[in-house]
Amino acid sequence: MLKLNSIIHSTGVKMFLILTLALLPLGLIALIASLQAIRTADLEKEALLRVAVTQSARKLTADLASDRTALMLTANALANGDADTGMCRRLSVFLTSHDREGARFYIYDRAGGRLCGSPQPEPAGLTGETRFARPPFELLPQSGFLVSRAQSGNGRIVALAYYSRGYLESIANPATALQNRQLSLRQGEKTLVVSRPSRHPGGHSTSLSARLDPPDILLTMTLRDPPVTLARMLSLFLPLVMWFAAAAIGWLVVNRLLIKPLVVLRRTVAAYHPGEVLEPMRRIRTPAQEIVALGETFREISEDVATHEAEMAEGLETQRKLTREVHHRVKNNLQIIASLISLHARSAHDPEAVEAYASIQRRVDALSVVHRNHYAELEENRGVGVRSLISELSASLRGTAPAEARRFGIQIDSDNLHISQDVAVPIAFLLTELVELAMICDPRAGMRISAHLDSEQADRAILHVSSPALRGSETMSAQVDERYGRVLTGLSRQLRSPLAHDPEAGDYAIAFAVLP
């Protein structure tokens, strides 16, 4: 008895009894408020459902009416012989703009012949005898479609449009967010389920309907309530019981042992920069060994990342040096080849041999210019600059030009463009061939080279090479047929673009790809 009295008069029991009595009125108030909130939520849900089904019916009616108008116009045009060859294609584009899944439409005459339609097979449900004798809209539950029918004014042509469940759901989908809803269409005894709820198949449900135009089809929207669980019943009938004690104790324990250490750890990780080593446990004091282990894991991961970053940076620098060395050696080798060709050309006495050596040297110089420009742009990885490539190539071509063409002028007009090496090589050879062709045809003429972005394609540019020497003439035609034609054609194939020639203006034009 004395022990029982001591327990009753203990401070812990008194606090428990006092808190229980103090929180009891709050619990009753919370219970009444919960019941009222549930009732209000049901009324709001019903009002929201009414607005949603009315809105969906209007959207579906408007869309079907718009498509049926297009079907009627096409059917009348075909029946009266006013249709052009592209009318069916325009109808397909119009219907497809509404139905992204692929609109299906078919147009028949009285004899059953299909005049035009979609490439997909027509869904089952209609026969040749029933295409003209049914209402404007009909549900086909077996095949899962809603069919719209439009006859021409003289009754000779009928146009059919089939709407799938996915299309009907996308059109009738309400703008408001309603969970666990089901959409269905009903026409007499026929019912087409458009969409089903993803969960909670059982339980209480609320349904509302709205009539479409035509008035023989009803759109029904059903909302299913989630099933009542034990946890929900407890939360409804036992609100706020032991709330103060649970909240206070839970807050103290969780805040001291978990929340504050995790906040410090999150801030440390958020401020992490690749390459540094994290030391989060220096700022965390917690008896939770799991958080300590997590901090140690972050430290080990940061050490591994820092090691890998250093290795990758070293490997990237080595690769960059190797790439630079390769391009430098290629450039030097090409210069050596050009020098050897120049030495052999000096020992030649036949003018044709000298010109042949010069022609070869010009092409080697063109390839050397490409490598030199690619080597210069390698640091920034922007590709080969078109303007510098054309400028340096023009200077090289004028330096190796025949004696009679030493005063051959070249004007350059280029945007700030960059191209890959795979594009730069055929561009350089193409310019070399065209400049040499112009020097042969008319050594006293000049040339204009321009390169500008294509106004229609942002990743393409147009190269124009214009010269009076490139105008149509017997000399030029003979040179193109005998020597330059096949080379120019091969280079245009490498650029994957046709080489256009305007013989009256003396202009060659070709499109090529540029880097962003």
Summary of the structure (lengths in Angstrom):
residues: 516
radius of gyration: 41.0
end to end distance: 91.1
largest distance: 135.3
contacts: 1463
relative contact order: 0.05
helix: 55%
strand: 17%
